[in-house]
Amino acid sequence: MTLNKKMLAMRFREIAECTHADAKFVIDTLSEIMIEELAQNNRVMFGKIGTLSVIHRKERFGYNPGTKDKMMIPTRPALKVTPTRFMKQYLIEKLGKK
């Protein structure tokens, strides 16, 4: 199951005992702040979850699966998530080692 924005707002509303509009506002504002900081190449440390940062993937060769032609894939930014020790341990306890 995927937790989407609507379900996240409902969970937040239940915990914070606020209106649905207030919960959506908080989620939207938090998302905008995180996106702005990442766009400035800053790291975002997010509580017990981990750290979000932008990495730059190197230019590399790939191929077009339809034509099998080689092509150059340009440098591009990507999001990196580094989980905290708490998150790693919690996931191991809940999901088990695989």
N, C-alpha and C positions, 0 to 999 in steps of 0.2 A: 504494500500500500504506500502511496505517496502522500505526504502531508502537504497540501496546497495552501495557498494564502487564505482561502475562506475557512478551512479547517483550523489553521493556525490562529486566525482571529477568534474563532469560537472558543478554542482552548484558552487563549489569553484572556478573553472576556470572562470565562468562568473563574479563572484564578485571580484576576485583578478586580473582579466584580465591577466592571465598567460596561459602557454601551458598546455595541458592535462597531459603531462609527469611530469611537475613541480607540478601540483595539486596532482597527484598520489604519487609523492615522499614525499610531505608534509604529506599526510594522512598516508602513510606507516611509515614514521619516527615518527609521533605523536603516532601511534598505538604501535610501538616497545617501545618507551619511557614509555608509560603508562603500558604496560605489564611487562617491567623490574621492574618498581617501585612497582607494585602490587605483583610481585614475591618476592620482598624483604620485603613484609608485610608493605609497606608504603601506606599512603592514597594519593589519587590523587584528588585535588580540581580542578574542570573543569568549570571555569567561571560561567556563569549564570545557568548552568545545575544542578550541584550538586557535591557531593563527592563520589568517588568510593573507596571502601575498601574491604579487604578480611576478611571474618568471617570463623570460623571453626565450621561446623555442628557437633553436638554430635553423638556418636554412638547410634543406635537405632534398635529396632526390626521392621521388616517388614515381608512381605510374598510374595512368588512367586505366581503371579496371575495364572500361568498355573497349578501348582501342589498344590497350597494352603499350601505349607510347610512354616513354620516360618523360618526366616533367620535373621542374624545379618548384618545390614548395617553399614559399618565402618565409622569412622570419616573422613571427607573430607572438603577441602576448598570450599568456595562459594563466589561469588561476591555480594556485597551489594551496592546499589545506594541510597544515601540520597539526595533527591532533595532540592534545595534552596527554600526560601520563594517566590522568584520571579517566579521560575518554577511552583510551586504549584498554585500560583495565576493566572499565565498565562493559565495553563491548565484548571482551573476552569472557567475562562472567555471564553476560546475557546470551551471547550467540555461540560461545564455545570456541575452542581452537580448531581451525580448519587448515 
